[in-house]
Amino acid sequence: MKFLVMGFLLGACSSVGMAQQPPKDQAPPKVAPAPAAALSPQTPKPEAQKVEAPSLPPPLAPSDTGYVEPAQLKILLHKIWIAEYRINDLLTEVHPERWKIPEEARNSFGQTLENLRKGLGAQEDWRVLFEKRPESMYLGYETYTAIGAVLPRLDAVARSVSRNENPSFGVQYSQAGNQLFDLQQALQPYLESLLRNQDQLLRASQSNLATCQNELGLAMRGRTEPATPMKNILPVFKGRRVSRRAAEVAGSAKPGAGPAKQAVRKTERKAEAKPASQKQSKPAQKP
């Protein structure tokens, strides 16, 4: 009976152990290998250098300082013309010949008046051209400069008139000069906007040129052949040196040179070959 119980227990234990062991034909599960990126740190790859265009400021908007509509600029230039007309009208009322001043001072004032009239004429010429081409930065600059040349001469005339003719009349000159100065200052922001736009175009063209050069260099890399050195070769002189004597002989041998011309040339050559003492000697006079 004991042997039967022990045999039954041994059979149960062996069956449980065989159940826990995996079958022979079944392979154990494979573990996925760790990626190489996790085992070794990644090194960043060098990127090709690119030339980026510089950031340009935004274009001027109507609310920005310096923006002037074409109609507003036309009105501003017309006001400058009105100021010029007012100054020329005041100059017709100046009579320096009535002033009790020295002749030298009168001549100096006359020169100032002449320079002022010339300056007003130049200012009007530039103003007309600028009104026809308001986008021209050069014409705008010349107009602005012409106004600046008129102002100090107008101030000198105003001070002379106030001192020698009538103070209230001199104040009118000063008021016209102040009005012209204000118009010049109103024109300055528009000229600054023209200069700014020109600078933007220049910077954009320079950046585009640099980008094109960089792209062309990358595209032509490895395609161009090295330069082939050239040997230094002395030039060959193919001409022929001809002496003067040979040239004369060749000229005398040309067709059309008759014996008379050849005889004349021979006589001339003999005369040149004689010594100077024979040329200066005179024949002896007969008694």
C-alpha positions as CSV (number, residue, x, y, z in Angstrom):
1,M,0.0,0.0,0.0
2,K,2.8,2.4,0.8
3,F,4.5,1.6,-2.4
4,L,1.3,2.4,-4.4
5,V,1.0,5.8,-2.7
6,M,4.6,6.7,-3.3
7,G,4.3,5.7,-6.9
8,F,1.2,7.8,-7.4
9,L,2.9,10.9,-5.8
10,L,6.0,10.4,-8.0
11,G,3.9,10.3,-11.2
12,A,2.0,13.4,-10.2
13,C,5.2,15.4,-9.5
14,S,6.7,14.4,-12.8
15,S,3.6,15.4,-14.8
16,V,3.6,18.8,-13.1
17,G,7.3,19.4,-13.9
18,M,6.8,18.4,-17.5
19,A,3.9,20.8,-17.8
20,Q,6.0,23.8,-16.5
21,Q,8.8,23.1,-19.1
22,P,8.4,24.8,-22.5
23,P,8.2,22.5,-25.6
24,K,11.4,21.9,-27.5
25,D,10.1,23.1,-30.9
26,Q,9.0,26.5,-29.5
27,A,11.9,29.1,-29.6
28,P,12.2,31.7,-26.8
29,P,11.0,35.2,-27.6
30,K,13.6,37.4,-29.2
31,V,14.5,40.7,-27.7
32,A,14.8,43.6,-30.2
33,P,18.4,45.1,-30.2
34,A,18.7,48.7,-29.0
35,P,19.1,51.2,-31.9
36,A,22.6,52.6,-32.6
37,A,21.4,56.1,-32.0
38,A,20.6,55.1,-28.4
39,L,24.1,53.5,-27.9
40,S,26.2,56.3,-29.4
41,P,25.4,60.1,-29.3
42,Q,24.5,61.6,-32.6
43,T,26.9,64.2,-34.1
44,P,25.2,67.0,-36.0
45,K,26.0,67.0,-39.8
46,P,27.6,70.2,-41.1
47,E,25.2,72.2,-43.2
48,A,26.1,74.2,-46.3
49,Q,26.5,77.9,-45.6
50,K,23.8,80.0,-47.1
51,V,23.8,83.7,-47.7
52,E,20.6,85.1,-46.4
53,A,19.3,88.4,-47.5
54,P,19.3,91.1,-44.8
55,S,15.9,92.0,-43.4
56,L,14.7,95.2,-45.1
57,P,12.5,97.7,-43.3
58,P,8.9,97.8,-44.5
59,P,7.9,100.3,-47.1
60,L,6.6,103.7,-46.1
61,A,2.9,103.7,-45.3
62,P,0.6,106.8,-45.5
63,S,0.8,107.2,-41.8
64,D,4.6,107.1,-41.6
65,T,6.7,110.3,-41.4
66,G,7.9,111.5,-44.7
67,Y,5.1,110.0,-46.8
68,V,3.7,112.6,-49.2
69,E,1.1,112.1,-51.8
70,P,1.8,113.4,-55.3
71,A,-1.1,115.9,-54.9
72,Q,0.3,117.1,-51.6
73,L,3.8,117.5,-53.1
74,K,2.4,119.5,-56.0
75,I,0.6,121.8,-53.5
76,L,3.9,122.2,-51.6
77,L,5.8,123.2,-54.7
78,H,3.1,125.6,-55.7
79,K,3.4,127.3,-52.2
80,I,7.2,127.6,-52.9
81,W,6.4,129.4,-56.1
82,I,4.0,131.8,-54.3
83,A,6.8,132.6,-51.8
84,E,9.2,133.3,-54.7
85,Y,6.7,135.6,-56.3
86,R,6.2,137.5,-53.1
87,I,9.9,138.0,-52.6
88,N,10.4,139.2,-56.2
89,D,7.5,141.6,-55.7
90,L,9.1,143.0,-52.6
91,L,12.4,143.5,-54.4
92,T,10.8,145.9,-56.9
93,E,10.1,148.3,-54.0
94,V,13.7,148.6,-52.9
95,H,15.5,151.8,-53.8
96,P,19.1,151.8,-52.5
97,E,19.9,154.9,-54.5
98,R,17.8,157.0,-52.0
99,W,19.7,155.7,-49.0
100,K,22.2,157.9,-47.2
101,I,25.0,155.5,-47.0
102,P,28.6,155.4,-48.4
103,E,29.1,154.4,-52.0
104,E,30.9,151.2,-51.0
105,A,28.0,150.0,-48.8
106,R,25.6,150.8,-51.7
107,N,27.6,148.8,-54.1
108,S,27.8,145.9,-51.7
109,F,24.1,145.9,-51.2
110,G,23.6,146.0,-55.0
111,Q,25.7,142.9,-55.3
112,T,23.7,141.2,-52.7
113,L,20.5,142.1,-54.5
114,E,21.9,140.7,-57.8
115,N,23.0,137.4,-56.1
116,L,19.5,137.1,-54.5
117,R,17.8,137.5,-57.9
118,K,20.1,134.9,-59.4
119,G,19.4,132.5,-56.6
120,L,15.6,132.9,-57.0
121,G,16.0,132.2,-60.7
122,A,18.0,129.1,-60.1
123,Q,15.5,128.0,-57.4
124,E,12.6,128.4,-59.8
125,D,14.3,126.4,-62.5
126,W,15.0,123.5,-60.2
127,R,11.4,123.7,-58.8
128,V,9.9,123.4,-62.3
129,L,12.0,120.4,-63.1
130,F,11.2,118.7,-59.8
131,E,7.5,119.3,-60.3
132,K,7.7,117.4,-63.6
133,R,9.7,114.5,-62.1
134,P,8.7,114.3,-58.4
135,E,10.4,110.8,-58.1
136,S,13.8,112.2,-58.9
137,M,16.0,112.3,-55.8
138,Y,18.6,114.5,-57.6
139,L,16.0,117.2,-58.6
140,G,14.6,117.3,-55.1
141,Y,18.0,117.7,-53.6
142,E,18.9,120.6,-56.0
143,T,15.6,122.3,-55.2
144,Y,16.2,122.0,-51.4
145,T,19.8,123.3,-51.9
146,A,18.6,126.3,-54.0
147,I,16.2,127.3,-51.2
148,G,19.0,127.1,-48.7
149,A,21.2,129.4,-50.9
150,V,18.4,132.1,-51.1
151,L,17.6,132.3,-47.4
152,P,20.8,134.0,-46.0
153,R,20.9,136.6,-48.9
154,L,17.2,137.4,-48.2
155,D,18.0,137.9,-44.5
156,A,20.8,140.3,-45.4
157,V,18.5,142.3,-47.6
158,A,15.8,142.4,-44.8
159,R,18.3,143.8,-42.3
160,S,19.6,146.4,-44.7
161,V,16.1,147.6,-45.6
162,S,15.1,147.7,-41.9
163,R,18.1,149.8,-41.1
164,N,18.2,152.2,-44.0
165,E,14.7,152.5,-45.4
166,N,11.7,151.3,-43.2
167,P,11.6,148.8,-40.3
168,S,8.1,147.7,-41.2
169,F,9.1,147.1,-44.8
170,G,12.1,145.0,-43.6
171,V,9.7,142.9,-41.5
172,Q,7.9,141.9,-44.7
173,Y,11.1,140.5,-46.1
174,S,11.7,138.6,-42.9
175,Q,8.2,137.1,-43.0
176,A,8.7,136.0,-46.6
177,G,12.0,134.4,-45.6
178,N,10.4,132.5,-42.7
179,Q,7.6,131.2,-44.9
180,L,10.2,129.9,-47.4
181,F,12.2,128.3,-44.6
182,D,9.0,126.5,-43.4
183,L,8.3,125.2,-46.9
184,Q,11.9,123.9,-47.1
185,Q,11.5,122.0,-43.8
186,A,8.2,120.5,-45.1
187,L,10.1,119.3,-48.2
188,Q,12.8,117.6,-46.2
189,P,10.9,114.5,-45.0
190,Y,9.9,113.7,-48.6
191,L,13.5,113.8,-49.7
192,E,14.4,111.5,-46.8
193,S,11.8,109.0,-48.0
194,L,13.4,109.1,-51.5
195,L,16.8,108.4,-50.0
196,R,15.5,105.6,-47.9
197,N,13.8,103.9,-50.8
198,Q,17.0,104.2,-52.9
199,D,19.0,102.6,-50.0
200,Q,16.5,99.7,-49.8
201,L,16.9,99.1,-53.5
202,L,20.7,99.1,-53.2
203,R,20.7,96.7,-50.3
204,A,18.3,94.3,-52.0
205,S,20.4,94.3,-55.2
206,Q,23.6,93.7,-53.2
207,S,22.0,90.8,-51.3
208,N,20.6,89.2,-54.5
209,L,24.1,89.5,-56.1
210,A,25.7,87.8,-53.1
211,T,23.1,85.0,-53.2
212,C,23.6,84.4,-56.9
213,Q,27.4,84.3,-56.5
214,N,27.1,81.8,-53.7
215,E,24.7,79.5,-55.6
216,L,26.8,79.8,-58.8
217,G,29.9,78.8,-56.8
218,L,28.2,75.8,-55.3
219,A,26.9,74.7,-58.7
220,M,30.2,75.1,-60.5
221,R,32.2,73.4,-57.8
222,G,34.2,70.5,-59.3
223,R,33.1,71.3,-62.9
224,T,35.8,73.8,-63.8
225,E,39.2,72.6,-65.1
226,P,42.4,74.0,-63.7
227,A,44.2,76.7,-65.6
228,T,46.8,75.6,-68.1
229,P,50.1,77.4,-67.8
230,M,51.5,79.0,-70.9
231,K,55.1,79.2,-71.9
232,N,56.8,82.5,-72.3
233,I,57.6,83.0,-76.0
234,L,59.7,85.9,-77.3
235,P,57.9,87.8,-80.1
236,V,59.4,87.4,-83.5
237,F,60.2,90.7,-85.3
238,K,59.2,90.2,-88.9
239,G,60.0,93.7,-90.2
240,R,63.1,94.7,-92.1
241,R,65.2,97.7,-91.2
242,V,66.0,99.9,-94.2
243,S,68.7,102.5,-94.1
244,R,68.2,106.1,-95.4
245,R,70.7,105.5,-98.2
246,A,68.9,102.5,-99.4
247,A,65.5,104.3,-99.2
248,E,66.9,107.1,-101.4
249,V,68.2,104.6,-103.9
250,A,64.9,102.8,-104.0
251,G,63.1,106.1,-104.4
252,S,65.3,107.1,-107.3
253,A,64.8,103.7,-109.0
254,K,61.0,104.2,-109.1
255,P,59.4,104.3,-112.5
256,G,58.9,107.8,-113.7
257,A,62.2,109.1,-112.3
258,G,64.0,110.1,-115.5
259,P,67.8,110.6,-116.0
260,A,67.3,114.4,-115.4
261,K,66.0,113.9,-111.9
262,Q,68.7,111.3,-111.1
263,A,71.4,113.8,-112.2
264,V,69.9,116.5,-110.0
265,R,69.9,114.2,-107.0
266,K,73.6,113.3,-107.7
267,T,74.5,117.0,-107.9
268,E,72.8,117.6,-104.6
269,R,74.6,114.8,-102.9
270,K,78.0,116.0,-104.3
271,A,77.3,119.5,-103.0
272,E,76.5,118.1,-99.6
273,A,79.6,116.0,-99.6
274,K,81.9,119.1,-100.2
275,P,83.8,120.5,-97.2
276,A,82.6,123.7,-95.7
277,S,85.9,125.5,-96.6
278,Q,85.3,125.0,-100.3
279,K,81.7,126.3,-100.0
280,Q,82.8,129.5,-98.4
281,S,85.8,130.2,-100.7
282,K,85.2,132.9,-103.3
283,P,86.9,133.1,-106.8
284,A,89.9,135.4,-107.0
285,Q,89.2,138.7,-108.7
286,K,91.1,139.5,-111.9
287,P,93.5,142.6,-111.8
